């Protein structure tokens, strides 16, 4: 994330790049991605749409072993179970299960302090949707007698999950920004992104970035790198020296806040290694976005590896090296 060669000190015209999970096409700079909350709801509806043909292709069998003339009673058994899936249906189930498991922890992050009722809805509905894809049990009490009823129950789970989004508040900042270390070294003017975010934005300076700047001004590989890190550090200190707490006015509709909380959450994607600076940057950005679901958090970075990780968690980035 830091320590690369110094690039041009002039940031060219920026091109916003917004790639969803799976690597979608670039979004023109005039287009504004929907809020994070809306994008997660869009993903949920896509999961719903993919779930329907799976249920339509499934069979449901009567599995209750109790018979009037058997003389044996089985207590607590379910009446119905899923029939055997062929290879094509099994493949569809696994594909959708991966999508659901990718989506669910990011949606949970929107509710860091859920009430028991919210927790029950999240845990119960997600678990139910997963169980109908894994089908670990030969029978289950929630399975109805026909697939049409199963589709209705699945849609009910989706609606209950989507309904939780109504608990989330709007955001006073439609756009928020995080900037990686190399970008600040090249150009510490955090107001320069008004060319692609003309409505203004709030910059969040992450602890991992401030720490890297501090390290580079002392032990950067070259004198030029150490000097550039020192200039960026002075620029940021100058903003904070203007007084006040919380949000600091930078220029016009651009403000800045110094973050102090390190990323920690059991709901973060398991592949993030928080000992790796790039992963800490992604984790911090994801948590900021989850804390402000009514906004869009843009990561300013030209680091391809970092961009790839941002895409993996569904966050848009702006590449300062890209031109229109």
N, C-alpha and C positions, 0 to 999 in steps of 0.2 A: 504494500500500500504506500510505502514511502521509500525514499532513497534512490529513486530513479534519476536518470540524467535530466538536467534542466532543459525544459523546452522553451518555446518562444514566450516572451513575457507578455505578448499581446494575445488576449483570448479572441479567437475569430468568432464570426457569427455562429451561434450555437444551434444545434439541431437536437430537438427533444427526441429521445428514443424510449418508447414504451413497449416492452415485450412482455406478454403474459406468460403464464406457465406453459411450457411447450414451445416457446419461441415463436411468437407471432410477428407479423410485419411491423416495421417502424411506423410510428404515428407522426404525421406532419406536425411541425412546430405550432401551427395554428390550432390544432386539436387539443382539447384539454381532457385528460383521462377523467373518468368518473371518480367520485370519492372512493376511498379504500373500502368502506362499507358497501357501497353499490357494486364494486367489482367482486367482492366476496359473495354477495347475493346473486350476482350474475353466474358465478361459478356453481353456486348451489342449484340454480335452476337448470344449468347444463347437466349436473349430476342427476337431477330429477328426470330430465328428458332421456338420458342414457339408461336410466333404471327401468323405464316402461317396457322397452322391447325385451329386456332380460326376463321380466315377470311374464310377459306375454308368451315367451318361448318356454317357460317353465311348466311343469306339471305338478299337481297336488294330489296326493294319495290319502285315502283313509287309512290311518295307522293304529287306531285304538284297538288293542288286543282283546278287550273285554267282549265276551259273547254270553248271551243269556243262558245258553245251555252248557257252558264250560265248567261251571262249579268253581271257577277261580276268578277272583277279583283283583284287578290291578288298580291301585289307588294313585291318583294324581297324574295319570298319563294323558298326553295330548291326543286330540282326535285326528289331526292331519299333519302330514309331513311332505317335504319336497321330494319329487321324483328324481331319478338319476339324470344328470346333465350330460349331454354329449360334449365332445371336445370343443366345438364352437361356442357353446353356451358357457362352458367352464372358462374359456379364454375371456369372454365378455365379462364374466363375474370378476375375474382377477384384475382386469384392466380398470373396471369401475371401482373396485375395492382400493386400488392404489390411488385413484383420484380422490376418493372420499377421505382416505387417511392422509393425503397431502393437504386437503382443504381443512379438515376438522381442527387441527392444532392452531392454524392461523385464525380461524373463527373464534376459538376459545380465548385467544389472546385479547379479543375485544372486550372480554368480561373478566378483568383481573381480580375483582372482588365480588363475585356473584353471590346473590342471596341463595338460600337453600332451594327455593323454587326454580331459580335460573339454573343452578347446578343440576337439579334433577332433570330439567328439560334437555340441557346439553348432553348429560351423561346418558340418559335414557333413550333419547331419539337417535343419537349417533350410534350407540350400541345396538339398537334395534336395526338400523339401516345396515350396519356391518354384519349382523348375524344372518340376515337374509341373503347376504352375498357369500359369506364363508360356509354357511349351512353345515356346521360341525355336528349338529344334532339331527338324527333321522326324523324327528318330529318336534314340534314346538307349539306351545299354547297360542301364540299370536298368529299362527298361520290359519287363514280362513279356508273355506271349502272350495272356493273358485279363485282363479287368478284376477278376475275383475275386481273382486273385493280386496285382494292383496294390493293391487295398484292404488285403490282408494286409501288404504291404510298407509302405504308408502307416501302418498301425497300429503296425508295428514301429518306425518313426521316432518316432512319438508316445510310445511306451513308453520308448524310450531317452532322450528329452528329459525325460519325467516322472520317470524314475529318478534323474536328477541331483539332484532335490529331496531325496532321501534323504541327500545329503552335507551338508545345511544343519542347523545345530544349533537346539535349542529356545531360547526367549528367557525370561530371568528376569522381564521386564516384559511382560505380555500387552498393555498399552496404553502408548503413548508419545504425546507431545503436542508440537506446535510452535504458537507463538502469533504472530500478525502484530502489527505495530507499533501500529496503531490500537486493537486490543483491549487491549494493555498500557497505552496511554495512558488509555483509559477505566477500566480496572481492573487494576492491576499485581499483584493477588493471584492467583497462578497456581494456588492450591489451590481456587479457586472452582468448578472443573469436576468436583469429586467428585460433584456432583448427577447428572451423566450418566455418569461413569466411577467408580462407587463402589468398584471394586476397587483403586483407586490407579493411579498412572501416573508416568512419568518425563518431565519437561519438557526439551526441547532448545531452548536459546536460540540462534538463528541469528546469524551475523555480520552479515548484511544488516539484521536487526532492530536489533541493538545499535548499528550505525552510524547508522541512521535516527533512533533515539532520541537519540543524541549530537548529531546535526545539528539536530534539532527543539528541543532544550533551548537551543540557541544562536540559531537563526535561524527558529524557527517563525513563522507568519504573524501570530499574535496573542499577547498576553501570557498568555492562558489556556492556549493550546496549549504555549507554552514552559514554563509552570509545571507542566502535567500531564506533559510529557516529563521534566522534572527530578524530579518525584515518582516516576515509574516507574523512572528511573535510580537514584535513591537506594534504592528498595525492593530492586532487584536487587543493588546493591552491598552492602546490608545482609545479604542471604542469603549472599553470597560471603565477607563479613567474619567469618562464624561459624567459619571455619577449615576446613582439610582441602583435599583435591584431588579432582578427578573429580566424583562425584555429591554434591550438597549437599542435606541434609534440609530440607524446607520445612515440612511439617506432616503428621503421621500417615503415611499411605501415599503421600505425594507428595514426590518428589525432583526436583532440577533439575541440569542439566549445561550449562556454557557451551561451545558449539561454537566452534572456531577455524578449521576447514578450509573453504575456499571450494569451491563446486561445480565439479568438472572431471571430465569423462568423455566418451570418444568415443561411448559408448552412450546418452547422453542424447538425448531426442527432438530432432530437428533444428530444430523450430520454436521451441524455447526460445532466447531472446536473452539471454545472461548479462550484458549491459550494462543490462538493464531490471530494476529491483528486484523486481517481481512474479515475473518469470521466474527470478530467482536464488532467491527464496523457494521456488518450486515445485521447482526443480532440487535445492536443498538437502534439501527434504522427501523427494523421491523417492530421493535417495541414502541418507538416513538410514533410510528404509523398506527399501531394498534391502540395507542393511548388517544390518538386524534383521528378516529375513523371517518369523520366527516370532511377531512382534508385529504390532499394528495401530497405525499412526501416524495420529493425528487432527490435522488442521490447524484451529486455532481462528481463524475469520475471518468477518466480516460483509460483506466486499468481494465483490460479485457477480462482478466480472471475475476475481478471484483464485479464487473458488469454481469458476468455469467451467474455468479452467486445471487445477485440481486434479482435477475430474471427467475431464478429457481424459487424464490419466495414471492414472486408476483409484484415486485416493486419497480417503478419506472426510474430510468436514469437519464441524465443529460451529459453528453460527451462534449467537453469543451474543445476537443480537437476536430470535431465533425463540422462540416460546412454545408450550407444549403446549396 
